[in-house]
Amino acid sequence: MEKFEMYVPAARGKPAGITIADLVPVGRENAISRQMLVALCVKHGLVDKNLKKSSRDRAMRRLLEQARIDYTILNLSDGKGYYKPSQDDLLDLQRYIKQGNSRAKAVFRSLSTAKALYADLEHGRMKNE
């Protein structure tokens, strides 16, 4: 068997610290409440402790939004909290996907109406009243 070598550049700067994805447990049975997740984010320096409570919550949700680019983090509308799905959570994952698709379709439908209005206004086919 042949051996291959690969160049991997040395890491620069300090290693990445803990992320919100690291704080979210795996499995619905281990779900973490919103309040607890905010508290952990503050404890680990991901969210500024000097912010007002509502601002800390908003900052945590922004972190989650960013983390969801690389990780699947569920929070179904049953109020059980946040978690990363496990093999046992396939139904939840399926519902999450269906819910996301429905939301995306609704957004695209409303955008198509807005685009049509924009085109009409831009080309003088309609007066803005």
Salt bridges, closest charged atoms under 4 A:
ASP57 OD2 - ARG34 NH2 2.63
ASP57 OD2 - ARG61 NE 2.84
ASP78 OD2 - ARG28 NH2 1.96
ASP92 OD2 - ARG28 NH1 2.61
ASP92 OD1 - ARG95 NH2 2.35
ASP120 OD1 - ARG125 NE 2.89
